[in-house]
Amino acid sequence: MTDHPGSPVESPRIAPPIEGGSPASLLPPDHPDRSFLAQEVHARPPEALDTPSRITYVAVLVPRDDRDREWQRVVALCDHFDVQPPLRDASHFTTRLGVVRLKWERHSEFSSFTFVAAGLSPSPFSDPPISCLPPGWLASIPGRTLLAAHAKVVPMGAQEPDAQSLAMHFDDQIVVGAEIGGGAGFAFTDFRVRADGFERLLVVDRSFTPRQCGRMVQRLFEIEAYRMMALLALPLVRPVSAEIVADEQALTGLTAALATGGADDEALLQRLTRLAAEVQGTVTRTQFRFSACRAYHELVTARIAELRERRLPGIQPIEEFMSRRFSPAVASCLSTAQRLRELSERIGQASALLSTRVDIVHEQQNQRLLESMNIRAERQFRLQQAVESLSVAAIVYYVAGLIGYLAKALKSAGIGINPELTVGIAIPFIALACLWALRRAHRRLARLGAPPVAASRR
């Protein structure tokens, strides 16, 4: 491995302004994210690897609450080797720890630690670089181990790797591998976790440059790390599938009751709403993991394509191994996620249909209620008209009585008037006056209660 100073890797900086000018004078103001976006393509560069080398790669699922503890453990390791530690918010860091090179990277869900040492061990994978670390340091990293692998880069001998040399490295297990880098080297693994908790990876250098070798090793590690991250969704498939089957049966029963009719629509709607809430809860609980499975699967596919494999006689390539062993598991996860989405959509459609039917029933009930109210209002109006007729008779009676008293008073005063005749003559006029006043009141009320458009037309 090439030598680097023991300090954090700094992101590339924007080129300094040309002499006699400044960015402020030559360009408009920078976008707030310009520097971040320009440096993103240079993040996590692969390490150059010399041949021969030994590499250990460890990927740990670190909860976000433990990110600060993780950084503290890296700082403690740097203090042990008396090197400059990384910044608290650093996303990647490289330094030399004695004879070992450390590369620490933070990903969105996990952190990876790569340890590199030059030279070969006496026997295959017997002296990994982590043997130079302080005892117990690696185990003190917070989180859960997702992937641990030992790799070695060896020069190619006079002949290509044969079954005997591969058996020595992989204990007679079935090996997967191919030519990589367009024939610049070979990569072999068996994707098995040994008793020590590590997988094994063998890279044979035919004509790699150090940078090319580093890229190939990094891609091989990332293939396995992203594969494991994608398969984190696999344990969800069986319980979620059982929930989907139960929910589909419940939906079938509700839909049948909805189709036959005769059931309590509001009760059906409540049951359907509870079912929709349960399914939506499952979608919310699993959506991130299933979406991440799809994204990591795409990364694995891209990394395998970047290896540029060439098939070796009698050995299954990594791409073929993944297509037969890994892709079906991913397909199960994505199929379960699709079934869950479709179930949620079907429940939504049934809910909309039932809600429409319930609304129609409510509208019919409201219409019948309005019709009954109209009938009662009409009856009340008829009763009011009858009462108004009686009121007119009463008014005529009382006014006629007053006129009779007045006529009697005038007669007693010596005026020659017949009270009975006067009352008899006054009664028709009193009745007409009452009817006229009543009709006028009705017209005024009608004008006050008419809508503006009707009033304007009049």
MOHUWO-V165772 format. One record per residue. N is the residue number from 1. RES is the residue in three letters. OMEGA is omega in whole degrees, -180 to 180 (NA if undefined). Layout:
BEGIN
N|RES|OMEGA ; N|RES|OMEGA
END
This chain:
BEGIN
1|MET|-180 ; 2|THR|-175 ; 3|ASP|178 ; 4|HIS|177 ; 5|PRO|-178 ; 6|GLY|-180 ; 7|SER|-180 ; 8|PRO|176 ; 9|VAL|179 ; 10|GLU|178 ; 11|SER|179 ; 12|PRO|180 ; 13|ARG|175 ; 14|ILE|-178 ; 15|ALA|180 ; 16|PRO|-179 ; 17|PRO|179 ; 18|ILE|-176 ; 19|GLU|178 ; 20|GLY|179 ; 21|GLY|179 ; 22|SER|178 ; 23|PRO|-178 ; 24|ALA|-177 ; 25|SER|-177 ; 26|LEU|-172 ; 27|LEU|169 ; 28|PRO|-180 ; 29|PRO|-180 ; 30|ASP|168 ; 31|HIS|-177 ; 32|PRO|-178 ; 33|ASP|-176 ; 34|ARG|-178 ; 35|SER|180 ; 36|PHE|-178 ; 37|LEU|179 ; 38|ALA|-178 ; 39|GLN|-175 ; 40|GLU|-179 ; 41|VAL|179 ; 42|HIS|-179 ; 43|ALA|177 ; 44|ARG|179 ; 45|PRO|178 ; 46|PRO|179 ; 47|GLU|175 ; 48|ALA|-178 ; 49|LEU|173 ; 50|ASP|179 ; 51|THR|4 ; 52|PRO|178 ; 53|SER|173 ; 54|ARG|-176 ; 55|ILE|172 ; 56|THR|-179 ; 57|TYR|180 ; 58|VAL|176 ; 59|ALA|-175 ; 60|VAL|173 ; 61|LEU|-176 ; 62|VAL|176 ; 63|PRO|-178 ; 64|ARG|179 ; 65|ASP|-179 ; 66|ASP|-179 ; 67|ARG|-180 ; 68|ASP|177 ; 69|ARG|177 ; 70|GLU|179 ; 71|TRP|179 ; 72|GLN|178 ; 73|ARG|176 ; 74|VAL|178 ; 75|VAL|179 ; 76|ALA|177 ; 77|LEU|179 ; 78|CYS|178 ; 79|ASP|179 ; 80|HIS|180 ; 81|PHE|176 ; 82|ASP|175 ; 83|VAL|-178 ; 84|GLN|-178 ; 85|PRO|178 ; 86|PRO|173 ; 87|LEU|-176 ; 88|ARG|-177 ; 89|ASP|-179 ; 90|ALA|177 ; 91|SER|173 ; 92|HIS|-171 ; 93|PHE|176 ; 94|THR|178 ; 95|THR|176 ; 96|ARG|178 ; 97|LEU|-176 ; 98|GLY|-179 ; 99|VAL|-176 ; 100|VAL|175 ; 101|ARG|180 ; 102|LEU|170 ; 103|LYS|-178 ; 104|TRP|-179 ; 105|GLU|174 ; 106|ARG|175 ; 107|HIS|-176 ; 108|SER|-178 ; 109|GLU|-177 ; 110|PHE|176 ; 111|SER|180 ; 112|SER|177 ; 113|PHE|179 ; 114|THR|179 ; 115|PHE|-175 ; 116|VAL|175 ; 117|ALA|-180 ; 118|ALA|176 ; 119|GLY|-179 ; 120|LEU|178 ; 121|SER|-179 ; 122|PRO|176 ; 123|SER|-174 ; 124|PRO|174 ; 125|PHE|-177 ; 126|SER|-177 ; 127|ASP|-177 ; 128|PRO|-179 ; 129|PRO|-177 ; 130|ILE|177 ; 131|SER|178 ; 132|CYS|-179 ; 133|LEU|176 ; 134|PRO|-179 ; 135|PRO|176 ; 136|GLY|-177 ; 137|TRP|-177 ; 138|LEU|180 ; 139|ALA|-178 ; 140|SER|178 ; 141|ILE|-180 ; 142|PRO|179 ; 143|GLY|-177 ; 144|ARG|179 ; 145|THR|177 ; 146|LEU|-179 ; 147|LEU|172 ; 148|ALA|-175 ; 149|ALA|170 ; 150|HIS|177 ; 151|ALA|175 ; 152|LYS|177 ; 153|VAL|-177 ; 154|VAL|176 ; 155|PRO|179 ; 156|MET|179 ; 157|GLY|-179 ; 158|ALA|-179 ; 159|GLN|176 ; 160|GLU|179 ; 161|PRO|180 ; 162|ASP|-177 ; 163|ALA|-178 ; 164|GLN|180 ; 165|SER|178 ; 166|LEU|178 ; 167|ALA|179 ; 168|MET|-179 ; 169|HIS|-172 ; 170|PHE|171 ; 171|ASP|175 ; 172|ASP|175 ; 173|GLN|177 ; 174|ILE|-174 ; 175|VAL|176 ; 176|VAL|-180 ; 177|GLY|-178 ; 178|ALA|166 ; 179|GLU|180 ; 180|ILE|179 ; 181|GLY|-179 ; 182|GLY|180 ; 183|GLY|-180 ; 184|ALA|180 ; 185|GLY|-179 ; 186|PHE|175 ; 187|ALA|-178 ; 188|PHE|175 ; 189|THR|175 ; 190|ASP|178 ; 191|PHE|179 ; 192|ARG|177 ; 193|VAL|-180 ; 194|ARG|-179 ; 195|ALA|179 ; 196|ASP|178 ; 197|GLY|-176 ; 198|PHE|168 ; 199|GLU|-178 ; 200|ARG|-179 ; 201|LEU|-180 ; 202|LEU|177 ; 203|VAL|180 ; 204|VAL|-176 ; 205|ASP|174 ; 206|ARG|-180 ; 207|SER|179 ; 208|PHE|161 ; 209|THR|179 ; 210|PRO|180 ; 211|ARG|179 ; 212|GLN|178 ; 213|CYS|179 ; 214|GLY|179 ; 215|ARG|-178 ; 216|MET|179 ; 217|VAL|179 ; 218|GLN|179 ; 219|ARG|179 ; 220|LEU|177 ; 221|PHE|-179 ; 222|GLU|177 ; 223|ILE|-178 ; 224|GLU|179 ; 225|ALA|180 ; 226|TYR|175 ; 227|ARG|179 ; 228|MET|179 ; 229|MET|178 ; 230|ALA|-176 ; 231|LEU|173 ; 232|LEU|177 ; 233|ALA|-175 ; 234|LEU|178 ; 235|PRO|179 ; 236|LEU|-171 ; 237|VAL|-174 ; 238|ARG|179 ; 239|PRO|180 ; 240|VAL|177 ; 241|SER|178 ; 242|ALA|177 ; 243|GLU|-180 ; 244|ILE|180 ; 245|VAL|180 ; 246|ALA|-180 ; 247|ASP|178 ; 248|GLU|177 ; 249|GLN|177 ; 250|ALA|179 ; 251|LEU|178 ; 252|THR|178 ; 253|GLY|179 ; 254|LEU|179 ; 255|THR|177 ; 256|ALA|177 ; 257|ALA|179 ; 258|LEU|-177 ; 259|ALA|-177 ; 260|THR|-179 ; 261|GLY|180 ; 262|GLY|179 ; 263|ALA|177 ; 264|ASP|-175 ; 265|ASP|-179 ; 266|GLU|176 ; 267|ALA|176 ; 268|LEU|-180 ; 269|LEU|177 ; 270|GLN|178 ; 271|ARG|179 ; 272|LEU|178 ; 273|THR|177 ; 274|ARG|179 ; 275|LEU|178 ; 276|ALA|179 ; 277|ALA|179 ; 278|GLU|-179 ; 279|VAL|179 ; 280|GLN|175 ; 281|GLY|177 ; 282|THR|178 ; 283|VAL|-179 ; 284|THR|-177 ; 285|ARG|-173 ; 286|THR|-172 ; 287|GLN|-178 ; 288|PHE|-176 ; 289|ARG|179 ; 290|PHE|177 ; 291|SER|177 ; 292|ALA|178 ; 293|CYS|179 ; 294|ARG|-178 ; 295|ALA|-180 ; 296|TYR|177 ; 297|HIS|177 ; 298|GLU|178 ; 299|LEU|178 ; 300|VAL|180 ; 301|THR|180 ; 302|ALA|-180 ; 303|ARG|178 ; 304|ILE|178 ; 305|ALA|-180 ; 306|GLU|177 ; 307|LEU|-178 ; 308|ARG|-175 ; 309|GLU|169 ; 310|ARG|-175 ; 311|ARG|173 ; 312|LEU|-178 ; 313|PRO|175 ; 314|GLY|-178 ; 315|ILE|180 ; 316|GLN|178 ; 317|PRO|-180 ; 318|ILE|-179 ; 319|GLU|180 ; 320|GLU|178 ; 321|PHE|-179 ; 322|MET|-179 ; 323|SER|-178 ; 324|ARG|-175 ; 325|ARG|-174 ; 326|PHE|-176 ; 327|SER|177 ; 328|PRO|178 ; 329|ALA|177 ; 330|VAL|179 ; 331|ALA|177 ; 332|SER|179 ; 333|CYS|-178 ; 334|LEU|177 ; 335|SER|178 ; 336|THR|178 ; 337|ALA|179 ; 338|GLN|177 ; 339|ARG|-180 ; 340|LEU|178 ; 341|ARG|-180 ; 342|GLU|177 ; 343|LEU|178 ; 344|SER|179 ; 345|GLU|179 ; 346|ARG|177 ; 347|ILE|178 ; 348|GLY|178 ; 349|GLN|179 ; 350|ALA|178 ; 351|SER|179 ; 352|ALA|180 ; 353|LEU|-180 ; 354|LEU|178 ; 355|SER|178 ; 356|THR|180 ; 357|ARG|177 ; 358|VAL|178 ; 359|ASP|178 ; 360|ILE|178 ; 361|VAL|179 ; 362|HIS|178 ; 363|GLU|177 ; 364|GLN|177 ; 365|GLN|178 ; 366|ASN|179 ; 367|GLN|177 ; 368|ARG|178 ; 369|LEU|179 ; 370|LEU|178 ; 371|GLU|178 ; 372|SER|177 ; 373|MET|178 ; 374|ASN|178 ; 375|ILE|179 ; 376|ARG|179 ; 377|ALA|179 ; 378|GLU|177 ; 379|ARG|178 ; 380|GLN|179 ; 381|PHE|178 ; 382|ARG|178 ; 383|LEU|179 ; 384|GLN|177 ; 385|GLN|178 ; 386|ALA|179 ; 387|VAL|179 ; 388|GLU|178 ; 389|SER|177 ; 390|LEU|179 ; 391|SER|178 ; 392|VAL|-180 ; 393|ALA|-180 ; 394|ALA|-180 ; 395|ILE|179 ; 396|VAL|-178 ; 397|TYR|-177 ; 398|TYR|179 ; 399|VAL|177 ; 400|ALA|177 ; 401|GLY|179 ; 402|LEU|179 ; 403|ILE|179 ; 404|GLY|178 ; 405|TYR|-179 ; 406|LEU|180 ; 407|ALA|179 ; 408|LYS|180 ; 409|ALA|179 ; 410|LEU|179 ; 411|LYS|179 ; 412|SER|179 ; 413|ALA|177 ; 414|GLY|179 ; 415|ILE|-178 ; 416|GLY|-178 ; 417|ILE|178 ; 418|ASN|-177 ; 419|PRO|-177 ; 420|GLU|179 ; 421|LEU|180 ; 422|THR|179 ; 423|VAL|-180 ; 424|GLY|179 ; 425|ILE|-175 ; 426|ALA|-174 ; 427|ILE|179 ; 428|PRO|179 ; 429|PHE|177 ; 430|ILE|-180 ; 431|ALA|179 ; 432|LEU|179 ; 433|ALA|179 ; 434|CYS|179 ; 435|LEU|179 ; 436|TRP|179 ; 437|ALA|179 ; 438|LEU|179 ; 439|ARG|178 ; 440|ARG|178 ; 441|ALA|178 ; 442|HIS|180 ; 443|ARG|179 ; 444|ARG|178 ; 445|LEU|179 ; 446|ALA|178 ; 447|ARG|180 ; 448|LEU|-177 ; 449|GLY|-178 ; 450|ALA|176 ; 451|PRO|-178 ; 452|PRO|-178 ; 453|VAL|180 ; 454|ALA|179 ; 455|ALA|-179 ; 456|SER|178 ; 457|ARG|177 ; 458|ARG|NA
END
